[in-house]
Amino acid sequence: MTTTVTVKTHAWPVKVTTVDAYEQEQTCAGVPQHVASRTTTIEIVAPNSARDFYITSSRSLSFEEMPLPAAE
């Protein structure tokens, strides 16, 4: 099952960290082994925008408000 999470930002960006963690059992040369992998992705959602993210049984999300962008 998949759940959609929408991040809507205002005047500041938001950092979204996605972690995909997989575990499986496999056999190598007749010996059972437990294999785990983990991938982390960091994305920044720009100010005054929206973006969809997806979570599953093997994916988690975390969010962090970033500092206001410097005035130009």
QUIBELCOR-V664621 format. One record per backbone hydrogen bond with DSSP energy under -1.0 kcal/mol. NH is the residue of the N-H (numbers start at 1). CO is the residue of the C=O. E is the energy in kcal/mol with one decimal. If there is no record, write none. Layout:
{{NH/CO/E} {NH/CO/E}}
This chain:
{{3/55/-2.5} {5/53/-3.1} {7/51/-2.9} {9/49/-3.1} {14/45/-1.8} {15/64/-3.3} {16/43/-3.4} {17/62/-2.6} {18/41/-3.2} {19/60/-2.5} {20/39/-2.9} {21/58/-2.8} {22/37/-2.6} {24/35/-2.6} {26/33/-2.7} {28/31/-2.5} {31/28/-1.9} {33/26/-3.7} {35/24/-3.3} {37/22/-2.6} {39/20/-2.6} {41/18/-2.7} {43/16/-2.5} {45/14/-3.1} {48/10/-3.3} {51/7/-1.9} {53/5/-2.8} {55/3/-2.5} {60/19/-2.3} {62/17/-1.7} {64/15/-1.9} {66/13/-2.7}}
